[in-house]
Amino acid sequence: MEQVRVRIGPSPTGDPHVGTAYIALFNYIFAKHHQGKFILRIEDTDQSRSKLEYEENIYKALRWTGLEWDEGPDVGGDYGPYRQSERTKIYQEHVQMLLDKGAAYKCFATKEELMEMREMSAKLGKRSAYDRRYRNMTPEEIAEKEKAGLPCTVRLKVPLTGDCVFDDGIKGRITTPWADIDDQILLKSDGFPTYHLANVVDDQLMGISHVIRGDEWISSTPKHILLYEVFGWKPPEFLHMPLLLGRDGKKLSKRKNPTSIFYYRDSGYLQEAFINFLSLMGYSMPGDKEIYPLDELIREFDPKRIGISGAFFDIQKFDWINQQYLINNIPEEKLWDRLKEWSFNDDFMQKLMPLVHTRIKTFGEFMELCEFFFINHIPYTEEGLTSGKITNDTAMYLLQTMIWRMEELEDFGRKGFEQASRDIAEYFGVNHKKIVMRLLFATLIGKPTGPPLFDSVEILGKDRTRARFLQAIEFLGGISNKKLSNLTKAWNSKELKDLVEKTTG
């Protein structure tokens, strides 16, 4: 077998997702089992959303999991650069190769035309929204539009008939009619590549032997295989992992679940338990063994034991696994040391002192005032969350739009939280102190009063703050898809006052 080389390619566009760790884990296991290489590539071609701080968080989060990469932007290697924004010229050269071969074409479709195509396709029940109207332009027509300065993309010329057939290392043989595949955009009008072009070119030039990724990419694989064919390259072997599912049976989503790796780190879960739990999501050890170290999993690994259907992200199961590691891997005499490392250390405690210095009468009141910093489950009550003045629905709407507003502000810290709370009160036309602040105290602290809330949020951090909003929404019954749709429409127009319902009690 040729040397095994696998990669992960997270995008620095948000918080490091547990799904990234999940896919990274199985790439890492596969590489180490075959004495191969595990590569980290930063896929930052979405320049409007990519941020350096998000890239740094990817490194921090993956290093907490213990999955060290052999090559990457921060450690170097023979196949760099490993950051896609630094490879733009490479992609443009390869796009020109496709244009020269007649395997791709320039598309001058406007936003209005694309919207019109989507509406027409929806009416006709077609899978592909793009109607290929620019696919067969003459060189003269292309030159005329370019002379006029019209922006264009470059699209892949997908066969109109026949099937794409490939063997997946997990799913088996997969057949897709080419008629179901659209002419994928390869190069955007800003000169940056899409995922599809960049990944195929990078995987080839970096010598990737196996592509191990989530189920959601199966529908894109025919486009990738076609690119390999028109370039004259041998495709890697594809293995598509089962999706992580929430309790509702749908893809694990941050709308309903804490999905940031940092949330689980900061909530006191052990790194070893986190990795063990994630391995159970897509894999079963012989004898249905559930607790095992990573080196044993690497040694015994067999891709035939990877599941086909989705894997439930069962937090109760995670709690049990973490408890087993606490009991069996941490001796009693070391437990306090680990607790201190987590949150009972001087650095963390010093952050709390300004919040309690003038608010406690005895040392015994410290934990009563600050326990919410150290627990994961706030004791919610409907009375506390609604103040007896608003309905459950209104409380949930206030909490959900708090999340949205902080995301808009890109600030889950003190300043962003305070600004969002005042904005939400204004949007809904409710009293900031009596309605919004009481709801936020109950959500984050579990009491109507406590330490300064805005300063407390700064210490709790984005991931735990966000998780408590989600937990409170779930406690109140959750927002149905229909109500979420109505809330989203009202939020987009910031016309929210009609959604406020007062209790009749």
N, C-alpha and C positions, 0 to 999 in steps of 0.2 A: 504494500500500500504506500502511495506517495505520502509525504509528510502531511499530517492533519493540521490545517490552519482554519480556525473559526473566529468569528468576530461578533461584537454587538455594536450597534450604532445609535445610541441615544441622542435625541435632539435637545439642546439646551434652551427649551422654551417653557419650562415650568418646573414644578417640584419633582424630585427624583421618585419615580413611581415604583410600587412593589412589582409591577409587571416587568420593569427593566431588570430588577434583581432576579426575578424568576427566569427570564430568558438568559441572563448572564450566567446564572448558576448552571444551567444545562449545557451551555456552550463551554463553560469552564470544566465541567465534569467530563464531557466528551473529549476535550483537548487533552486533559491530564490522563485519562484512561488510555489514550493512544500515544502518549508522550509527544503531543503536538503543541501548538502555540495558540494562545488566547489573546485576541487583539481588541483594543478599545478604539473605536473611531467616533469622532464627534461630528454629527450630521447637522451642521448649522447653516444650511442653505436658505432657510426661512429667515432672511435678514431682519424682517419687521418684528419678529418675536424672539429671536435668539439673543441671549445676554450672557456676558462673561460670568456673572455671579451664578447663573444657573449651571454653567459648565463646571465651575468650582464645586457646586453642590453635588454634581454627578460623581466627581472624584471622591468627595467626603463620604457620600452615601455608600458607594461601592466598596470603599476601603473599610467602612464599618462592617460590611458583610464578610470581609476577609477574602474576597475574590480578587486576587492580584493579577493584573494583566501583564503580558510579556512585551507588548508593543503598544504605543499610544502617544498622544500629543505631549504628555508630560514625562514620559520615560524614553521616547525616541524609538528607533528601529530602522530597518533597512528599506522599508516600503513607504516612508512618509512623503509628504506631510499627512498626518492623520486627522486633520481638521478640514472638512470639505470646503469651507470658505477659502482655503488656501490652494485649492485644486481647480479653481474655475477655468483656467486656461486649458487644462487637460480635458475637461468636459466639452468645452467649445470646439476643441480640435476633433474630438470624437463625433460630435454632432455634424461637423462638416464632412467627416468620412461617410456618415449615413446619407447626407444630402447628395454627395457625389455618387453614391451607389444607387440612389433612387429609392432608398429604404425609409426615407423620412421626407417631409415637405414643410414648407412655410405656410402658416395659417394666419390670416389677417382678420379673423372673426372679432367683432366688437362685443362688449358686454351686453349690449342690447340684442345683438344677433344670438348670442349664446343663451340668453334668457328666453328668447322666442323659440329656440330649438328645444330647450328643456320643456317648455309648456306644450309644444307640439308632440314631443316624445311621450310625455305623460298621458296625453289624450289617446295616443295610438298604442300605448302599453309597451313601448320599446324599452329595451334595457339600456341602450346607448343613447345619450342625449345629443351628441354631436352628429350632424348629418353629412359630414365630409365634403362640404361645399367647396372647400379650397384645396381639395386633395389633387385635382388634375389641372391646375393652372399651368399655362405655358410660361416659358422663361420671360417672354415679353410682358405678360400680365404681371408677373412677380416684380420685374424691373420697374414697371410703371408705378406700382404701389410703393415700392421702396423709395423711388424718386420723390414721391409725394410725402415721404416721411412717416408713413403709417406704421405703427408698432406691430410686431408679429411674434408669434410663438413658433416652435418647431414641433411637429407631431410625428409619431411613428406610423408608418404605413402598414397597417395590420391586414392580413389576408381576409378576403371577403367570404371565402368558402373553406370547407375542410375543418379539421379538428386539431387542437393542440393536445398531445398525449404525453404525460410524463409520470415517472414512478416516484412517489414520495416515500421517504424512508420510514414514515410512521403510518400514513394513510393508505399506502398502496398506490395502485394505478388510478390516475385522475385524468378524465377526458373533458375538454371544454371546447364547444363549437367556436370557431373564430368569429362567427356572426354575433356572438354575445360580448365580444371585446371591442372597446372603443379605440379610436386612434389617439393613443395616450400622448399628452404633452410631455416632451422631453426637455425642452429648454424654454423657460419663461421669457416674457418680453423684457425683463430686467437683466437678461443674460445669465441668470442663475439656473442650474439644472433642477429638475424635479427629483424626487426620491428614486424614481424608477431608473433614470439614466445614471445618476451618480452612483447608486449602489451596484449596478451591473459593472460599470467601468471600474470602480474601486475594487470590487471583489475580484475581478480579473487581474488587475494590475498588482493587487496585494496577495495574489496566490491563494485566495480563499478556496478551500477544498469542499467544505460543507456549510450550507446556510441553514442555521437552526433558528427559527423565528416562530411567531405566534400564528394561529389559525387564520387570523384576519387577512394575512397576506396571500392565502391560497389563490384568491381571485385575481391577484396581480401577477402570479407566477408565469402564466402564459406570455405576458408582455415581456417579462425578463428573459424567458427562454428564447423568444423571437429575437431579442436584442443579441443574445449570445450567437444565435445562428447567423444573423446578418453581418456580425463582426467577424464571423469565422472562428469563434472560440468554443471550447468545450464547456458546457455548463457545470457548475458544482452540483453536488448532491443536495437535495432539499429535504428538510425534516421540519414539519409544521407541528408545533406543540399545541396541546389543548389550551383553550382560553381559560383565564381565571374568571370565575363567575361569582357574583354576589348572591345573597340569600334569595333574591327574586329570580334567580336562574338566568339573569342577563349579565353581559360583560361587566366586570368589576368597574364601577364608575365612582369618581370622586364626588358626584352629586349625592350619593347615598352612603358612601363608605370612606373612612380614612384610608387613603391610598399612598400617602407619602412615606417613604422609608424612614424619614426622620421622626414621624409620629411614633412608630414602634420602638425606635431607639430611645426617644425621650420619655416614653411611657413606661420604661423599665423592663422591656423584653431583652432577653439575652441574644447575642449575635449567633451563637451556636444553635439555639432553638429556632431562631428565625430561618436559618438556612435549612435546618432539618424539616421544618414545617413546609417551606416552599418546595422542597424536593418531593414531598408527598402529594403536591398538587398535580403533578404530571407523571408520577412514577410509582411503582409498587415493588418493594424489595421481596425476595423469596420468603415464603412463610408469612407474608403480610407483616413483616417486622416494621415497627413505626419509629423506634428510637435508635439512631445509629450515627456515628461520627462521619464527617465528610470523607475522610480517607477510605473508610470502608465502602461508601457509596461509589467512589471513584474506582476502587479495585474491582467491585462486583458489577459494575455498570453494564447493562445490556439494553440497547435502544428498543428491542422488541417488547420491553416491559413498560414502555411509555404508553399512556392511555390515548384513546382516540376522542372520547367525548370530553366536554368541558369539566373543569375541576372547581369545586366549590371552595371559596376562601372562607373556611369555617373558623371564626374567631374563638369559639369555645374549644375547638380542637387545638388551636394555637395556645390558648391559655394552659391546657392540660400538658402539652409538650413542654412549654416553658417551665411549668412546675416540676416536671420530671428532671429537667436539667438543673433547676435550683436545688432539688433534693439530692441528686446523685453526683453532681459535678462541683458543687460548692460546699465544702465542709463548714460546719457550724462556726468554727473559729475564723473563717474567712468571709462569712456573710456580711458582717458589719463593714468590712473593707469594701465589698462590692456595692453596698448601699451608699457608702460615702462617695465612691466613684460616680454613682448615678446622680444623686441630687443632694445628699447630705454632706457636701463638701464646703469648704470655706468660701470659694468663689460664688457659689449659688446662694448660700446663706447671707452673704454680705449684700446681695441684691435685695433681700427681703427686709433688712434692718431699717431702711428709711421708711418703709411702709408701715412698720409696727411700733417704731420707737415711741411715738406719742399716743399710741392706741391701746397698749396693754397696761394693766394695773399690776399684774404679777407675771412671772415667767410662765406660769401654768396656763396663761391665756394665749400663749404664742401659737400652739398647735390648733387651738380652737379657731383662731383668726386665719391661720395660713394652711390648714389641712388641704384646701382645694388645690394647692400647688403640687401635692404629692399623691393625689388619688386620680384614678381614671374614670370612675363612675360617680357622677354628681347625683345626690338624692333629689330627683325632681318630683314636683307635685303640680297638678294642673292649677291650683290656686296660686302657687308661687309664680308660675310662668305667665298666667293671664292677669294676675292681680285682681281677679274677680271683675274686671272691667272690660275685657275684650274676649272674643271667642278663640277657641283653639286655632281655627283657620287663620285669623288675623295675626295671632302670635307667630304662627309658622311663616306667614308671609313676611312679617317684619324680620324674622331671623334669616330667611332665605335671601331677602334683598340686602341685608347687612353683608352677607358673603359676597353677593354680586357687586355691591358698592365698593367694598375693600379691594376686590379684584380689579375693578375699574381704576381705583386710585393706586393700585399696585403697592399697597401698604397695609399690612396686617399688624403693624406696630401701634404705638401710643397715638401718634398723630393721625394715622389713617383711621384707626378705630373711632377716635373722638369725632373726626370729620364725618365719617359714615353714619354714626349714631344721630348726629344733628340733621344730616341730609335726609335720613330715613324718616325721622319725626316730621320734617317739613313735607316730604313727598306724600306721606299718608295723612297729614293733617292731624297728628296726635301730639299730646303733651310729651316733650322730651324727657322730663324728669319723672313724671308719674307713670308713664306707660313704657317708653323705650328703655330708660335706664333701669327700671325695676325688672323688666324682662331680661336685660343683659346681666344684671347681678344674679338673678335666679339661674340663668343659663350657665354662667361661667363659675360662679361661686357656690350656688345652691342656697343662698340666703338673700334677704332684701338689703342687707348692708354688709360691709367688709372693708378691707383695705382699699385705697384709691384704685378704681377699676381700670382706668386707662394705663396706669403704671403696671398694674397686675398683668394686663394683656401683653405688655412689652416683655415681661418675664416668662409668661406662659409660652409665648412663641406662636407663630402662625399655625403650625400643624395641630397642636393641641387645642388652640382656640377654635379653629375650624371644625375639629372633630366634635367639640362640645355643642356647637350649633347644630350639627347633623344629629347628634344624640338627642338633643331637645326636640328637634323636629320629629324624629322617630317616636319619641315618648308621647307626643301630642297626636299621633296617628298617621303622620306622613302626608305629603302632598300628592294627591292623585295626578295622573298624567294630564287629565282634562283641566284640573285646577292649575297645574304648573303651566300649561299652555296659555291659559287666561292671564296668569300672573306675569308670564314672560312678555305678552303683548302689552299689558299695562305698564310694565317696567320699561320697555323700549320707548314708550311715549311719556314716561314719568307721570302718568295719570293714574294714581293709586288710591286716591281718597275714597272712591266708590267701593273699594274692597274692604274697608274697615267695617267690622261688625261689632257692636257693643253687646255685652251680655244683658240678659233680661232679668238676671237675678238681683 
